[in-house]
Amino acid sequence: MSKTLNTEQYVSRRNLLLAGAVLCTVGVFWSLATNTRTAATRTRTARTPAKKLPIEDLLKPGHLPDLAVGSADAPVTIVEYASMTCPACANFHSKILPALKEKYIDTGKVRLVFREFPLDDLAILASMAARCAGTEKALTMVSALFTRQEDWAKSKSLEELRGKLLPLGQQVGLTRQAFNACFPGSASKLSTEQQKLLTNLLKNRERGAAFGVERTPTFFINGNRLDGAATIEDFDKAIEPLLKG
């Protein structure tokens, strides 16, 4: 987890690409850009809590259903906060998660809970696309988005982004009708369903900020915040003592 991935630097680098260059042509998205900037400011100034949080607080139901893989009875729960435009998050999902899944998740020792912490408008839109697939298929869509991140994250317009995200969704069983229903189009305003999803994603982000999340990916392992995890060995060191205890 590189220091270059903190919220302030990410928002500054991208400069709210779609809000400034494209989405402001659709008036409703200006509120999206404003909300994102405000959330980012609050995240940068949030008080970072202690290294350990009560697991019961972390696992309380949020504004959106958690996306999880692994046994609900697993002795260890990892809560991941990630942004779809974060390269380190993509690296985790493509290079570390497969080993974590084989060693701990598939053996019933660990449950992984994925939560969105979007760092820019592209990340919010990609998260909306993942949620379009429904709770059961959303994690598969998340994996596909991380795998193709370098492609779709270069989109310069909403139309281009839609053209790249829909085929990814169709690969995991998302229909065009379902995608159009929950992902913003070129209309002058969001539908009720789209506005609700957007609002809940921003609330998810605020909840993560309240837990002290400032950069992505951030992991909580049975409530213990894991900073700088870059290899499966980093997770081994955090998980194994919990299994022995």
C-alpha angles and dihedrals in degrees: 000000000000123000087231089072098069117126098251095052093044095051091044093050096048093034090205091297101193095038093054101034105031121355095058085071084070101060098213092063092066087076088052091055091046093049091048094051091047092049091049091052092050090049093053092051097040117120110251108231128216120297091258128056127188105267090219090061092049093050099048111121112270134201091283129036111268116251105227142168126193137042117321086219095056112132091227127052122192117199111198124196111197143165118221091225094051113112092203089054090052089049091053094050095045102037111019106029095062090058092042090051095049095045103038116004100049090045093057096248099109138035117199120209116194121205130179121244102171115200097191143006094274089056091050092051092047090050089051089053091051091050089051087070092064129246096287095051100031096093090052087052090048090055091049091050092051091047091054096034095121089057107046095032089067092062114134098194140032090244091054091047092050089050091056100040099047095061090049089052092048089056090063095043101271111147123221089240093055092045093051091047096058105022120077117256132185094287120123094247143023121259118242090257093050093047091050092051092048092048093049093049090054090048089052088054092049090051090053090050089053087056089055099259108158103155140020139289098027119170131197114196109195085332096312112122112230113207125193098009106172105150140037087251089064089057092045090058091051099041106040097064089052091053092049092049 
